[in-house]
Amino acid sequence: MGVLAACYRGASGWRLALGARMRPLGAGLCTAAGPQLWCGGGREALLLELRAAVVERRGPLVTLNKPQGLPVTGKPGELTLLSVLPELSQSLGCPSLQIVRAPGKETSGLVLLSSCPQTASRLQKFFIHSRRAHRPTATYWAVTNGIPDASEGQILAALALQHVDGVSVAIPVKSPSRRDILEGVKRTRSHFRVMATGSGCALIQLQPLTAFPSQLQIHMMLQLCPVLGDHTYSAGVGTVLGQRFLLSAESTKPQTQALDDTLLRRLRLTPAQAAQLPLHLHLHQLLLPGSRPADAPIELKAPLPQYFSRTLWCLGLCQQ
């Protein structure tokens, strides 16, 4: 077995932080070592996992590193982050916590909670004003199946929500009319930067400048580089004789991501294991305003999940 803990960025670029043994394939995705994948379980198990996932406590703010697969909200009776907040608040010795910002179910990473309604309101207004001014406050890391043509740039796309087989998915809309905009089509924008490449894949830094469901997955799909583990939108990219192209949204339905044999060998996965591969999209950093206008912004960061670090190691994305 190899050696693996995580990746870090030093003066000479991305490197592996050594000292922990790399786990065998299929092991360690749900462990007591920290939040990785939410594998279900009861209320008490989830509370224990969330307590272990606390990254930082700063005044009324509590930061969690949400495991991939945990829904933030849901239907009455479903086990979600929101449904266990009262017990989590009590367990952490906080007044009633509320969610200020959180990534979606399939995305891992930073969850920002607050026990002060005034602080929560101030931060929510800050995020809204930042989006209107197209100032990024959230930084995601993603591993993509494919490498963008440009090393850095902005992705612009008009998106709409559509129900496909009872599931709500985002679809791109070409040349939206004014009526389309009034009926719910939204112009979206994200900034991307390629941080490392290897084995036909890339480690990408993504900063959404607008907010729309599945925006980042759609934007990378439009670059012909779907996020690894995206079993919804990667089907929008077709391949003929090694050349990738976009399929029409009307002819595409969500389906399990298909990986070629070379990539499967690099990842040390069987096709059945690849069908269960988690979405490699992680909310790594949030910027918050300082206490006073002249103060520097506050940076909050969440470590990568183990499966994400394992993928970086397998693909050689930590060596640049």
C-alpha positions as a Markdown table, in Angstrom:
| # | Residue | x | y | z |
|---|---|---|---|---|
| 1 | Met | 0.0 | 0.0 | 0.0 |
| 2 | Gly | 1.1 | 3.6 | -0.6 |
| 3 | Val | 1.3 | 6.5 | 1.7 |
| 4 | Leu | -1.4 | 9.2 | 1.8 |
| 5 | Ala | -2.8 | 11.8 | 4.1 |
| 6 | Ala | -3.8 | 14.8 | 2.1 |
| 7 | Cys | -2.5 | 17.4 | -0.4 |
| 8 | Tyr | -1.1 | 20.8 | 0.6 |
| 9 | Arg | 0.2 | 23.6 | -1.4 |
| 10 | Gly | 3.8 | 24.6 | -0.7 |
| 11 | Ala | 6.3 | 27.0 | -2.2 |
| 12 | Ser | 7.0 | 24.5 | -5.0 |
| 13 | Gly | 3.4 | 23.5 | -5.7 |
| 14 | Trp | 1.1 | 20.7 | -4.7 |
| 15 | Arg | 2.5 | 17.9 | -2.6 |
| 16 | Leu | 1.3 | 15.0 | -0.5 |
| 17 | Ala | 1.4 | 15.3 | 3.3 |
| 18 | Leu | 3.0 | 12.0 | 4.3 |
| 19 | Gly | 2.5 | 10.0 | 7.5 |
| 20 | Ala | -0.8 | 8.0 | 7.0 |
| 21 | Arg | -1.2 | 4.7 | 5.3 |
| 22 | Met | -3.4 | 4.6 | 2.2 |
| 23 | Arg | -6.4 | 2.5 | 2.8 |
| 24 | Pro | -7.3 | -0.4 | 0.5 |
| 25 | Leu | -9.9 | 0.2 | -2.2 |
| 26 | Gly | -13.4 | 0.5 | -0.8 |
| 27 | Ala | -12.2 | 0.9 | 2.8 |
| 28 | Gly | -12.4 | 3.9 | 5.0 |
| 29 | Leu | -15.0 | 5.9 | 3.3 |
| 30 | Cys | -17.1 | 6.0 | 6.4 |
| 31 | Thr | -14.8 | 6.0 | 9.4 |
| 32 | Ala | -14.3 | 7.6 | 12.8 |
| 33 | Ala | -11.3 | 9.4 | 11.4 |
| 34 | Gly | -13.5 | 12.3 | 10.1 |
| 35 | Pro | -16.3 | 13.1 | 7.8 |
| 36 | Gln | -16.0 | 11.3 | 4.5 |
| 37 | Leu | -19.3 | 9.9 | 3.1 |
| 38 | Trp | -22.6 | 9.9 | 4.9 |
| 39 | Cys | -23.6 | 6.2 | 4.9 |
| 40 | Gly | -27.0 | 6.6 | 6.6 |
| 41 | Gly | -27.6 | 5.3 | 10.0 |
| 42 | Gly | -29.7 | 6.6 | 12.9 |
| 43 | Arg | -30.1 | 10.0 | 14.5 |
| 44 | Glu | -27.5 | 9.3 | 17.2 |
| 45 | Ala | -24.9 | 8.1 | 14.7 |
| 46 | Leu | -25.4 | 11.3 | 12.6 |
| 47 | Leu | -25.0 | 13.5 | 15.7 |
| 48 | Leu | -21.8 | 11.8 | 16.6 |
| 49 | Glu | -20.5 | 12.3 | 13.0 |
| 50 | Leu | -21.5 | 16.0 | 13.0 |
| 51 | Arg | -19.8 | 16.6 | 16.4 |
| 52 | Ala | -16.6 | 15.0 | 14.9 |
| 53 | Ala | -17.0 | 17.2 | 11.8 |
| 54 | Val | -16.7 | 20.5 | 13.7 |
| 55 | Val | -13.8 | 22.5 | 12.2 |
| 56 | Glu | -13.9 | 25.7 | 14.1 |
| 57 | Arg | -15.9 | 27.7 | 16.7 |
| 58 | Arg | -15.6 | 31.5 | 16.5 |
| 59 | Gly | -18.0 | 33.5 | 18.7 |
| 60 | Pro | -21.5 | 32.6 | 17.7 |
| 61 | Leu | -20.3 | 30.8 | 14.5 |
| 62 | Val | -19.8 | 27.1 | 14.2 |
| 63 | Thr | -18.2 | 25.6 | 11.1 |
| 64 | Leu | -18.7 | 21.9 | 10.1 |
| 65 | Asn | -17.1 | 19.8 | 7.4 |
| 66 | Lys | -20.2 | 18.2 | 5.9 |
| 67 | Pro | -19.8 | 14.6 | 4.6 |
| 68 | Gln | -20.8 | 14.0 | 1.0 |
| 69 | Gly | -24.3 | 12.5 | 0.7 |
| 70 | Leu | -25.9 | 14.2 | 3.7 |
| 71 | Pro | -28.9 | 16.3 | 2.8 |
| 72 | Val | -29.2 | 19.7 | 4.4 |
| 73 | Thr | -33.0 | 19.8 | 4.2 |
| 74 | Gly | -35.7 | 17.4 | 3.2 |
| 75 | Lys | -39.3 | 16.3 | 3.7 |
| 76 | Pro | -40.8 | 16.0 | 7.2 |
| 77 | Gly | -39.5 | 12.9 | 9.0 |
| 78 | Glu | -36.3 | 12.6 | 6.9 |
| 79 | Leu | -33.0 | 12.6 | 8.6 |
| 80 | Thr | -31.2 | 15.8 | 7.5 |
| 81 | Leu | -28.7 | 18.3 | 8.9 |
| 82 | Leu | -31.6 | 20.7 | 9.6 |
| 83 | Ser | -33.6 | 18.0 | 11.4 |
| 84 | Val | -30.9 | 17.3 | 14.0 |
| 85 | Leu | -29.9 | 21.0 | 14.6 |
| 86 | Pro | -31.7 | 21.2 | 17.9 |
| 87 | Glu | -29.9 | 18.1 | 19.3 |
| 88 | Leu | -26.6 | 19.3 | 17.8 |
| 89 | Ser | -27.0 | 22.7 | 19.4 |
| 90 | Gln | -27.6 | 21.2 | 22.8 |
| 91 | Ser | -24.7 | 18.7 | 22.3 |
| 92 | Leu | -22.3 | 21.6 | 21.5 |
| 93 | Gly | -23.6 | 23.8 | 24.3 |
| 94 | Cys | -24.8 | 26.5 | 21.9 |
| 95 | Pro | -28.1 | 28.4 | 21.9 |
| 96 | Ser | -30.3 | 27.3 | 18.9 |
| 97 | Leu | -28.1 | 27.0 | 15.8 |
| 98 | Gln | -29.4 | 28.0 | 12.4 |
| 99 | Ile | -27.9 | 27.3 | 8.9 |
| 100 | Val | -26.3 | 30.3 | 7.3 |
| 101 | Arg | -24.7 | 28.6 | 4.3 |
| 102 | Ala | -24.3 | 25.0 | 3.3 |
| 103 | Pro | -23.5 | 23.0 | 0.2 |
| 104 | Gly | -26.0 | 20.6 | -1.4 |
| 105 | Lys | -26.5 | 17.0 | -0.6 |
| 106 | Glu | -23.9 | 15.5 | -3.0 |
| 107 | Thr | -21.3 | 18.2 | -2.2 |
| 108 | Ser | -19.0 | 17.9 | 0.8 |
| 109 | Gly | -17.4 | 20.8 | 2.7 |
| 110 | Leu | -18.1 | 23.8 | 4.8 |
| 111 | Val | -21.3 | 24.4 | 6.6 |
| 112 | Leu | -21.7 | 27.7 | 8.4 |
| 113 | Leu | -24.0 | 27.7 | 11.4 |
| 114 | Ser | -24.8 | 30.6 | 13.8 |
| 115 | Ser | -26.3 | 30.8 | 17.2 |
| 116 | Cys | -27.0 | 34.5 | 16.9 |
| 117 | Pro | -29.9 | 35.5 | 14.6 |
| 118 | Gln | -28.4 | 39.0 | 14.0 |
| 119 | Thr | -25.1 | 37.6 | 13.0 |
| 120 | Ala | -26.8 | 35.1 | 10.7 |
| 121 | Ser | -28.8 | 37.9 | 9.1 |
| 122 | Arg | -25.7 | 40.1 | 8.6 |
| 123 | Leu | -23.8 | 37.2 | 6.9 |
| 124 | Gln | -26.7 | 36.3 | 4.6 |
| 125 | Lys | -27.0 | 39.9 | 3.5 |
| 126 | Phe | -23.2 | 39.9 | 2.9 |
| 127 | Phe | -23.5 | 36.8 | 0.7 |
| 128 | Ile | -26.4 | 38.3 | -1.3 |
| 129 | His | -24.6 | 41.7 | -1.8 |
| 130 | Ser | -21.4 | 39.8 | -2.9 |
| 131 | Arg | -23.3 | 37.8 | -5.5 |
| 132 | Arg | -24.9 | 41.0 | -6.9 |
| 133 | Ala | -21.5 | 42.5 | -7.2 |
| 134 | His | -20.0 | 39.3 | -8.7 |
| 135 | Arg | -17.5 | 39.0 | -5.8 |
| 136 | Pro | -16.7 | 35.4 | -5.0 |
| 137 | Thr | -17.1 | 34.3 | -1.4 |
| 138 | Ala | -17.0 | 30.5 | -1.8 |
| 139 | Thr | -14.2 | 28.4 | -3.3 |
| 140 | Tyr | -14.8 | 24.8 | -4.3 |
| 141 | Trp | -12.3 | 22.2 | -5.4 |
| 142 | Ala | -13.4 | 19.6 | -8.0 |
| 143 | Val | -11.7 | 16.7 | -9.8 |
| 144 | Thr | -12.9 | 16.6 | -13.4 |
| 145 | Asn | -12.9 | 13.8 | -16.0 |
| 146 | Gly | -11.2 | 15.8 | -18.7 |
| 147 | Ile | -9.0 | 19.0 | -18.8 |
| 148 | Pro | -10.4 | 22.4 | -19.8 |
| 149 | Asp | -8.8 | 24.0 | -22.9 |
| 150 | Ala | -8.0 | 27.2 | -21.0 |
| 151 | Ser | -6.1 | 27.2 | -17.7 |
| 152 | Glu | -8.4 | 29.9 | -16.2 |
| 153 | Gly | -11.5 | 31.8 | -17.2 |
| 154 | Gln | -15.2 | 32.4 | -16.6 |
| 155 | Ile | -18.1 | 30.2 | -17.6 |
| 156 | Leu | -21.3 | 31.9 | -18.6 |
| 157 | Ala | -24.5 | 29.9 | -19.1 |
| 158 | Ala | -28.3 | 30.4 | -18.9 |
| 159 | Leu | -29.8 | 27.6 | -16.8 |
| 160 | Ala | -33.3 | 26.5 | -16.1 |
| 161 | Leu | -34.8 | 23.7 | -13.9 |
| 162 | Gln | -36.7 | 20.9 | -15.6 |
| 163 | His | -38.3 | 17.7 | -14.3 |
| 164 | Val | -36.9 | 14.5 | -15.9 |
| 165 | Asp | -38.4 | 11.2 | -14.8 |
| 166 | Gly | -39.7 | 12.9 | -11.6 |
| 167 | Val | -36.3 | 14.4 | -10.8 |
| 168 | Ser | -35.5 | 18.2 | -11.0 |
| 169 | Val | -32.4 | 18.8 | -13.0 |
| 170 | Ala | -30.7 | 21.9 | -14.4 |
| 171 | Ile | -30.5 | 22.3 | -18.1 |
| 172 | Pro | -28.7 | 24.9 | -20.3 |
| 173 | Val | -30.8 | 27.3 | -22.4 |
| 174 | Lys | -29.3 | 28.7 | -25.5 |
| 175 | Ser | -30.0 | 32.4 | -26.3 |
| 176 | Pro | -32.7 | 32.9 | -23.7 |
| 177 | Ser | -35.4 | 35.4 | -24.5 |
| 178 | Arg | -36.7 | 38.1 | -22.1 |
| 179 | Arg | -39.7 | 35.9 | -21.6 |
| 180 | Asp | -37.4 | 32.9 | -20.7 |
| 181 | Ile | -35.8 | 35.1 | -18.0 |
| 182 | Leu | -39.1 | 36.1 | -16.6 |
| 183 | Glu | -40.2 | 32.4 | -16.5 |
| 184 | Gly | -37.2 | 31.3 | -14.4 |
| 185 | Val | -34.2 | 31.0 | -16.7 |
| 186 | Lys | -31.2 | 32.5 | -15.0 |
| 187 | Arg | -27.9 | 33.7 | -16.4 |
| 188 | Thr | -25.2 | 32.1 | -14.3 |
| 189 | Arg | -21.5 | 32.7 | -14.0 |
| 190 | Ser | -18.5 | 30.9 | -12.4 |
| 191 | His | -14.8 | 31.4 | -12.4 |
| 192 | Phe | -12.5 | 28.4 | -12.8 |
| 193 | Arg | -8.7 | 27.8 | -12.5 |
| 194 | Val | -6.8 | 24.6 | -13.3 |
| 195 | Met | -4.6 | 23.8 | -10.3 |
| 196 | Ala | -3.1 | 20.5 | -11.5 |
| 197 | Thr | -3.5 | 18.0 | -14.4 |
| 198 | Gly | -2.8 | 14.3 | -14.8 |
| 199 | Ser | -4.1 | 11.1 | -16.3 |
| 200 | Gly | -6.5 | 13.1 | -18.5 |
| 201 | Cys | -8.1 | 14.7 | -15.4 |
| 202 | Ala | -7.8 | 18.0 | -13.6 |
| 203 | Leu | -8.0 | 19.5 | -10.1 |
| 204 | Ile | -10.1 | 22.6 | -10.6 |
| 205 | Gln | -10.7 | 25.6 | -8.3 |
| 206 | Leu | -14.3 | 26.9 | -8.8 |
| 207 | Gln | -15.8 | 30.1 | -7.6 |
| 208 | Pro | -19.5 | 30.6 | -8.3 |
| 209 | Leu | -20.5 | 34.2 | -8.9 |
| 210 | Thr | -24.2 | 33.4 | -9.1 |
| 211 | Ala | -26.3 | 30.8 | -7.2 |
| 212 | Phe | -28.3 | 28.1 | -9.1 |
| 213 | Pro | -28.9 | 24.4 | -8.3 |
| 214 | Ser | -26.1 | 22.2 | -9.7 |
| 215 | Gln | -24.5 | 25.3 | -11.3 |
| 216 | Leu | -20.9 | 24.1 | -11.0 |
| 217 | Gln | -21.6 | 20.6 | -12.3 |
| 218 | Ile | -23.4 | 22.0 | -15.3 |
| 219 | His | -20.7 | 24.5 | -16.0 |
| 220 | Met | -18.0 | 21.9 | -16.0 |
| 221 | Met | -20.1 | 19.6 | -18.2 |
| 222 | Leu | -20.3 | 22.5 | -20.7 |
| 223 | Gln | -16.5 | 22.6 | -20.7 |
| 224 | Leu | -16.7 | 18.9 | -21.7 |
| 225 | Cys | -15.0 | 18.1 | -18.3 |
| 226 | Pro | -17.7 | 16.7 | -16.0 |
| 227 | Val | -17.0 | 16.4 | -12.3 |
| 228 | Leu | -15.8 | 13.0 | -11.3 |
| 229 | Gly | -18.6 | 11.1 | -9.6 |
| 230 | Asp | -21.3 | 13.2 | -11.3 |
| 231 | His | -24.0 | 10.6 | -12.0 |
| 232 | Thr | -26.5 | 13.2 | -13.2 |
| 233 | Tyr | -24.9 | 15.7 | -15.7 |
| 234 | Ser | -21.9 | 13.8 | -17.1 |
| 235 | Ala | -24.2 | 12.0 | -19.5 |
| 236 | Gly | -24.4 | 15.3 | -21.4 |
| 237 | Val | -20.9 | 14.7 | -22.8 |
| 238 | Gly | -20.6 | 12.2 | -25.6 |
| 239 | Thr | -17.4 | 10.8 | -27.2 |
| 240 | Val | -16.7 | 9.7 | -30.8 |
| 241 | Leu | -13.2 | 8.5 | -31.8 |
| 242 | Gly | -11.8 | 10.1 | -28.7 |
| 243 | Gln | -13.4 | 13.5 | -29.4 |
| 244 | Arg | -15.8 | 14.9 | -26.9 |
| 245 | Phe | -19.0 | 16.8 | -27.7 |
| 246 | Leu | -22.1 | 18.1 | -26.0 |
| 247 | Leu | -25.3 | 16.2 | -26.4 |
| 248 | Ser | -28.6 | 18.0 | -26.5 |
| 249 | Ala | -30.3 | 18.5 | -23.2 |
| 250 | Glu | -33.6 | 17.1 | -24.6 |
| 251 | Ser | -32.0 | 13.8 | -25.5 |
| 252 | Thr | -30.0 | 13.4 | -22.3 |
| 253 | Lys | -31.2 | 11.7 | -19.1 |
| 254 | Pro | -29.3 | 11.4 | -15.8 |
| 255 | Gln | -27.3 | 8.2 | -15.7 |
| 256 | Thr | -24.3 | 6.7 | -14.0 |
| 257 | Gln | -21.0 | 8.2 | -15.1 |
| 258 | Ala | -19.1 | 6.1 | -17.6 |
| 259 | Leu | -15.3 | 6.0 | -17.1 |
| 260 | Asp | -12.9 | 4.5 | -19.6 |
| 261 | Asp | -10.7 | 1.5 | -18.8 |
| 262 | Thr | -7.5 | 3.5 | -18.4 |
| 263 | Leu | -9.1 | 5.8 | -15.9 |
| 264 | Leu | -10.6 | 2.9 | -14.0 |
| 265 | Arg | -7.1 | 1.4 | -13.7 |
| 266 | Arg | -5.7 | 4.7 | -12.5 |
| 267 | Leu | -8.4 | 4.9 | -9.8 |
| 268 | Arg | -8.1 | 1.2 | -9.0 |
| 269 | Leu | -11.8 | 0.8 | -9.4 |
| 270 | Thr | -14.0 | -1.8 | -10.9 |
| 271 | Pro | -17.0 | -0.6 | -13.0 |
| 272 | Ala | -19.3 | -1.5 | -10.2 |
| 273 | Gln | -17.3 | 0.6 | -7.7 |
| 274 | Ala | -17.1 | 3.5 | -10.2 |
| 275 | Ala | -20.9 | 3.5 | -10.3 |
| 276 | Gln | -20.8 | 4.3 | -6.6 |
| 277 | Leu | -18.1 | 7.0 | -6.9 |
| 278 | Pro | -19.0 | 10.1 | -4.8 |
| 279 | Leu | -19.2 | 13.5 | -6.4 |
| 280 | His | -15.7 | 15.1 | -6.2 |
| 281 | Leu | -16.9 | 18.6 | -5.4 |
| 282 | His | -15.9 | 20.1 | -2.1 |
| 283 | Leu | -16.7 | 23.5 | -0.6 |
| 284 | His | -13.1 | 24.2 | 0.6 |
| 285 | Gln | -13.2 | 27.8 | 1.7 |
| 286 | Leu | -15.6 | 30.6 | 2.6 |
| 287 | Leu | -14.7 | 34.3 | 3.0 |
| 288 | Leu | -16.5 | 36.2 | 5.7 |
| 289 | Pro | -16.4 | 40.0 | 6.4 |
| 290 | Gly | -14.4 | 41.1 | 9.4 |
| 291 | Ser | -16.0 | 42.5 | 12.5 |
| 292 | Arg | -15.3 | 46.0 | 11.3 |
| 293 | Pro | -15.3 | 47.5 | 7.8 |
| 294 | Ala | -11.5 | 48.0 | 7.9 |
| 295 | Asp | -10.8 | 44.4 | 9.1 |
| 296 | Ala | -9.4 | 41.8 | 6.7 |
| 297 | Pro | -11.8 | 39.1 | 5.5 |
| 298 | Ile | -12.0 | 36.0 | 7.6 |
| 299 | Glu | -11.0 | 32.7 | 5.8 |
| 300 | Leu | -12.7 | 29.5 | 6.9 |
| 301 | Lys | -11.4 | 26.2 | 5.4 |
| 302 | Ala | -12.5 | 22.6 | 5.4 |
| 303 | Pro | -10.0 | 19.7 | 4.8 |
| 304 | Leu | -10.6 | 17.4 | 1.9 |
| 305 | Pro | -12.4 | 14.1 | 2.4 |
| 306 | Gln | -10.3 | 11.0 | 2.4 |
| 307 | Tyr | -11.8 | 9.6 | -0.9 |
| 308 | Phe | -11.0 | 13.0 | -2.6 |
| 309 | Ser | -7.3 | 12.9 | -1.4 |
| 310 | Arg | -7.1 | 9.3 | -2.5 |
| 311 | Thr | -8.3 | 10.2 | -6.0 |
| 312 | Leu | -5.7 | 13.0 | -6.2 |
| 313 | Trp | -3.0 | 10.5 | -5.3 |
| 314 | Cys | -4.1 | 7.9 | -7.8 |
| 315 | Leu | -4.3 | 10.5 | -10.6 |
| 316 | Gly | -1.0 | 12.2 | -9.8 |
| 317 | Leu | -2.7 | 15.5 | -9.2 |
| 318 | Cys | -0.6 | 16.3 | -6.1 |
| 319 | Gln | 2.7 | 16.2 | -7.8 |
| 320 | Gln | 2.6 | 19.6 | -9.6 |
